[in-house]
Structure formats: structure tokens, C-alpha cells
Amino acid sequence: MTLLSHARKDAEWIAHTLRLRGHTAYFAGGCVRDIILKREPADYDVATDATPDQVMRIFPAAIPVGAQFGVVLVAPAHDQQQADVTSSASRGRVEVATFRCDLSYSDGRHPDQVRFSSSPQEDAQRRDFTINGLLLDPASGEVLDFVGGRNDIQAGIIRAIGDPEQRFAEDKLRLLRAVRFAARFQFLIEAATFGAMQKHALRVRDVSHERTRVELTKMLTEGHARQAFLLLDSSGLLKEVLPEISAMKGVDQPPQYHPEGDVFEHTLLLLEQLSLGCSPTLAWGALLHDVGKPSTFRVAPDRIRFDGHVEVGVKMAENICRRLRFSNDDTQQSLALVQNHMRFGDVLRMKDSTLKKFLRLPAFEEHMALHRMDCLSSHRDLTCYHYAQEKLHSIPPETMRPVPLVTGDDLIRAGYKPGPQFKHILAAIEDAQLEGLLSSGEDAMDLVWRQFPLP
């Protein structure tokens, strides 16, 4: 049994237990939508008329992660005696939410106050989109639809529940979620809902940078990134959340190298190649690899040029990563992809030492993937890609990363004083090793005496 089928069994047990204690309980939200679409839900949520206090009495290990909003995390049956607040986000817990009505949203993200309800219909009305407003009885399989969600799923439509302007005013994150759901499911956004998105696109600035990053990353990695970014653009959201990407529109490129069109179209072609579940850093690398082109555009006598666009792009990408609160590791890898994407053009001319250092960059498979997408989105010449691939597989690991022939301790014993020069000496030795010019420590020290003689 898979982890996800285990999750359904756990949610069914929780709903059954609530019903045995006299409460109503249904699967709710995205899991019902996915079941109707015959997709495996990422997780299962349960909605009930039981209050948080009642849920916690029934399930001793429940964790009140948002009790003021009626939300409690419940552990599966076998974990009911292992309450641990520190593991509130652990895998296997099911979110149980009390039916409620949200009264106001002054911060544009969370309700100021909620009123618990016994009505599943009232609970459905406060949700974001009709496709997410469905309830399902896990015992009978009956779907409760108070908002027209089943018809919209069948028609392939994203529609806000009730007044779309009110829905987006309540929670600005819904502006991005509408785009993500439309792209993920290949649905259309209903006209009034889309009009409200365009009207209130500026409000997306109120969404926290962390939540914005999460939504954008999902758009990039759920298999339909091109459509997501076209929707971001046409809705007016792109220039608010990523003005650096919006600036790519209309920036021409030299047609002999980029017959596909401007920088924005080139970037969209890369996004189109991102597969479902791809690495987030590869996805962001694809999005940002040419972010420095708009500000370095110039028309030279011979052709359009983007001198220094890599260096400028790295700085811009770093600002974006910091703004969106990327982790240090993800920032480092995303910037490395931007910084090195043009180096593939030199691989046929690189010295052995330079090539080996290039090929051993961390997560080099992402550099390869980005270069391949870059080529296929422009001139389609994969000569450098195939050369790098062949070298990557033919060079033995021990020559790609040779054991150092000389260490800092060796240099000290030879009479050298520790300092910045050590870095240059050791780098020179490693380069000679990578070029195949040294085979022993004695050879390495001979090189040191020649190139870095003691005073």
C-alpha cells in the first residue's frame, strides 16, 4: 500500500470516528477535486461540525495548529498515544477543520474572526474556487456540491465562489492560486474571475514573499510552466511579482542565434520543457538564466548584443532570490546555473583542467539540462551538449577529482609561510594534475620550487 493510500485510510478512519461520536464529517477541498479528476490527492482534509475542543477530546494526540480558525491536525489511529507538538507538520497527520464562516479579512490573508457552523453548505461558500468547494462522504462516495464545482470540473473552468472581487480581497494569495490551478489542470479561468484578477493584480504585493515563492515554484514544477507564466502576464500579475521577467517582453535578440523571437518568448520555450516534478533550482535557473539581457541590450554594428548579461543577471537573480526568501542552498545553485549557462559555448576549446573543473560543478546534471533546453529553445545546435556529455562519461572519476599531491602542511614543512599564496600554489598544482602533467608528490614539489621559489 502506498503512502497516499495510507493517507486516505487514515482520513477515512478519522471521519468514521467523528461520525461514531455523533458528528458529521466529510473529505473536503482539493482532495475531493482530485478524486473527481481521478488524480491521487497530495493529502486529505476532513471538514466536520465538531469544534476544535471536541476534536481534541476525541483524538488525544491532536495538535491545535490553528484552533482559532477551527483547524486541528489529527494523527492516524496507530499514533494516537504519541502526541508531539514538535512534529505538527509530520507526514501522516490529517487536517481536520470545523465548518465555519469567515467574517472579515483585514490583512488580506487570514480571517480576523470566524464563526463555527454546523452547516457544510455555509463552509463551502467561504472557500476560494468552485473546484475546491466540494465535500465527499468517504463512506458512501456521495459528493456534496453547493457551489457548482462538479460542473466546472467537467467544463474545465476556474471560477471564484460567489463574488470574485470579494474572494480576492479576502485573500490576495488566491490571485496566484487561480493561475496555478488553471495551469496545473489546463483549465480556463472564468471571465468574471479573470477580470477581477486583472482589476486587483496590484494587491498581490500584499502576499508575503515566502508564499509568493511557494506558489511560483509550484507553477514552475507542475508541468505547465509556460501556460502559468502566460497567465501571470495576461492577468497583470507578472509585472507585480517578477517585474524582471516582465521586462523581457519586446527585447529583441539576434535572429541568427535566436530565430524564436524576443527574450520573453525564448524563456517561455525553456519553461515549456520543464517536466512535472523537476528540480525547483533547475526551474528557477531556466526562468532567470537570461534575466540580465533587458538591461544590457544594445544594437552594435554587427548585431544585437548583450555584453555582460551573465554578470548582471547573476546580481539580479541574487536580488530576486533574496527578495523571495530562498534558502541559501537554493540561492547558491540557482545563481550557479545563471552564472555558468554561457560557458558551454567554450567547452570545445577548454583546457583539460578548465573542462574538468567545469564538469565537476555541484549538481552538474542541472547545468546540462539547462544548456540542452537553452539550445532547443534557440539555434537547436547540441554539439557542445553532446561533447560535454561524452566527456562527463568518459573521464574517470579519479582524474576528474584527483587526490591532492601536495597539502598546506607539505608546503609548511618545505619552508613556506601560511598565507594567501597557499591558495595560488595549491591551485597551480591541481591544474597541472588535471592536465596530466604530474604523477607524484615529488613532481608537484618540483613545480612549486620552479613557479613559487622561496625568497
Secondary structure, 3 states (H helix, E strand, C coil): CCHHHHHHHHHHHHHHHHHHCCCCEEEECHHHHHHHCCCCCCCCEEEECCCHHHHHHHCCCCEEEEHHHCEEEECCHHHCCCCCHHHCCCCCCEEEEECEEEEECCCCCCCCEEEECCCHHHHHHCCCEHHHCCEECCCCCCEECCCCHHHHHHHCEECECCCHHHHHHHCCHHHHHHHHHHHHHCCEECHHHHHHHHHCHHHHHHCCHHHHHHHHHHHHHCCCHHHHHHHHHHHCCHHHHCHHHHCCCCCCCCCCCCCCCCHHHHHHHHHHCCCCCCCHHHHHHHHHCCCCHHHHCEECCCCEECCCHHHHHHHHHHHHHHHCCCCHHHHHHHHHHHHHCCHHHHCCCCCHHHHHHHHCCCCHHHHHHHHHHHHHCCCCCCHHHHHHHHHHHHCCHHHHCCCCCCCHHHHHHCCCCCCCHHHHHHHHHHHHHHCCCCCCHHHHHHHHHHHCCCC
